[in-house]
Amino acid sequence: MALLEIRNLSVDFATSSGQFRAVDSVDVTVDKGDILAIVGESGSGKSVSMLAMMGLLPWTATVTADAMLFDGQDLRALSPRQRRRIIGKDMAMIFQEPISSLNPCFTVGFQIKEALRIHLGLDSRARHRRAVELFEMVGIPAPEERLKAYPHQLSGGMNQRVMIAMAIACNPKLLIADEPTTALDVTIQAQILDLLTGLQRDTGMALILITHDMGVVAETARRVQVQYAGQKVEEQPVIDLFERPHHPYTAALLAALPERATSKHLPTIPGVVPGQFDRPQGCLFSPRCQFADERCRTVAPLPQGPQAGLARCHYPLNLSAEAEA
Amino acid sequence: MLRYLLSRLMTFLPTFFGVTLISFSFIRLLPGDPIVVMAGERGVSPERYQELVRQFGFDQPIWKQYLDYLGGVIQGDLGQSFVTKKPVWDEFFALFPATLELSICAMVFAVLLGLPAGVIAAVNRGKLFDRALMSSALVGYSMPIFWWALLLIIVFSGWLGWTPVSGRISLMYYFENPTGFMLWDALMSGQKGALGSAIQHLILPTIVLGTIPLAVIARQTRSAMLEVLSEDYIRTARAKGLSPLRINGLHALRNALIPVITVIGLMVGTLLAGAILTETIFSWPGIGKWMVDSIFRRDYPVVQGGLLLIAVMVMIVNLTVDVLYGLINPKIRKR
């Protein structure tokens, strides 16, 4: 049985100008010890779907799903109190901006021990021991002194390590990393990714990596799911995806990678992700797709079968010979 | 920390001299001659008048009067009241406990109600409690304080008879060697009913004086909380599975307190201004009432000295607030 199974998740936001659908019937499945990358541009609903699962969206959001199972528990049926016993313990999340994600008024030690007390009920000495151990695990030098530091006294990379230590404090079964390296220097990015994959390997937890960086995906993930304008448009194992992208959007994203560029100028995808007011009638990607025809512009495509990477496209690319037949 | 305190104290000096200059000149700008006022309806003979003018130093040029006054202030001599002939210093400290007691009660009242109200309103933004609280805060802030006092007296003292109209304690009680803090004196005296009487006398003035600070604190807490609640670290706290009470009351409030503390510090000045009206209405024998009386009597030394001491109090409170910032917000402490 999968560790996490989400079927047909939709999230609507009530805005002053009406309902806005940020996530549109997305499925997410993660097995124990799996590494899934969710990829997409800004506004593609990657973070929102994960925040919805954690119950962290503001009250303006309406979350609907056919199924939302985590470790055999139906997340939809939980009371807020029951949900609080799971999130931060079995299911943890780290965020994009490490410095603003930590409370400036408390030492990092306080913030990490807080989770240990609430979820594990450790006494003060055990909390301290565990906090030191966690800081060592995430590679923070001189953990005893660092525990007394405030977030503003540490660098961005150190703060992200603190966030990771905090997230893995209670040995979660699933760690969601929401663009964990976006705000960091390139050299630090690689360190943090290595740390995350290393921890994943050592602890056997499942990892969901939200990113817009295909390079990060190639280095870390096992499976990739591509999202566009709130919809899942494709899902494949990472090697297959890089070799044979089926959705034109995935293909365009890969073509935009510098290391795969063939011409002097890096190819770009014209236009932007549709927002609340310019949602096209048919396929959401059709206005930016170089292959789109009349059918694409009028009829919304349904996901194809697994042989086409579940691509939400009328004309999936790179189909193998047997799939064509 | 010590250097920080010293540098803050240095900035007090210009303020201090500014206050002496302003209080010295403003009271002299008021029409009315203190000697004539002192003499009352009986009047005073021209010879006696000249004698008094010389005695008080009014024959000297005005700049010399000011320098004399300043010289005294620097040596800790605030002069004597024209009316009672007692040193201003002694009068101030005899009356100050009454004002301090009332102000502390009003502030405690405002903070104890205002902080939670602001937090609850922010957490339930846009709901009934929030709207009700913000409307009443606006009313509380805009309401003339004397009118509010009279309204409360009519209802609670007049119609319901629950609270006394004026004074600090019932006339039945008498204390040896009072500290001036009525609650403390009543408690220590051990006389039956004394504490209850003191509390009864305190209730209405506390509410009246505390209303504006209450409204301001509630509004400030709400807006600071709203800002903090949308911060990333609140999302982190929720992602940790903390309870709403812990998130709002600890993680958010601690950050929201910084602007709130500023406002509380600023309210102390307002409080002393409000005390003048409140004390006058409730015949509360504090420095507010004392100041008003001495202005009417053109009692120059009392007005000057009183204003100066009040200004020093406000400066001390501001310094305390600055020190508190550092305790609450570690980022400021570092500098």
Chai-1 contact restraints between the chains, C-beta under 6 A:
chainA,res_idxA,chainB,res_idxB,connection_type,confidence,min_distance_angstrom,max_distance_angstrom,comment,restraint_id
A,L56,B,R235,contact,1.0,0.0,6.0,A-B,restraint_1
A,L56,B,R238,contact,1.0,0.0,6.0,A-B,restraint_2
A,L56,B,A239,contact,1.0,0.0,6.0,A-B,restraint_3
A,R84,B,G241,contact,1.0,0.0,6.0,A-B,restraint_4
A,I87,B,G241,contact,1.0,0.0,6.0,A-B,restraint_5
A,G88,B,K240,contact,1.0,0.0,6.0,A-B,restraint_6
A,G88,B,G241,contact,1.0,0.0,6.0,A-B,restraint_7
A,M93,B,A239,contact,1.0,0.0,6.0,A-B,restraint_8
A,E97,B,D232,contact,1.0,0.0,6.0,A-B,restraint_9
A,S100,B,D232,contact,1.0,0.0,6.0,A-B,restraint_10
A,S101,B,D232,contact,1.0,0.0,6.0,A-B,restraint_11
A,S101,B,Y233,contact,1.0,0.0,6.0,A-B,restraint_12
A,S101,B,T236,contact,1.0,0.0,6.0,A-B,restraint_13
A,L102,B,Y233,contact,1.0,0.0,6.0,A-B,restraint_14
A,N103,B,Y233,contact,1.0,0.0,6.0,A-B,restraint_15
A,N103,B,H251,contact,1.0,0.0,6.0,A-B,restraint_16
A,C105,B,R254,contact,1.0,0.0,6.0,A-B,restraint_17
A,C105,B,N255,contact,1.0,0.0,6.0,A-B,restraint_18
A,A115,B,K240,contact,1.0,0.0,6.0,A-B,restraint_19
A,Y150,B,P330,contact,1.0,0.0,6.0,A-B,restraint_20
A,H152,B,K331,contact,1.0,0.0,6.0,A-B,restraint_21
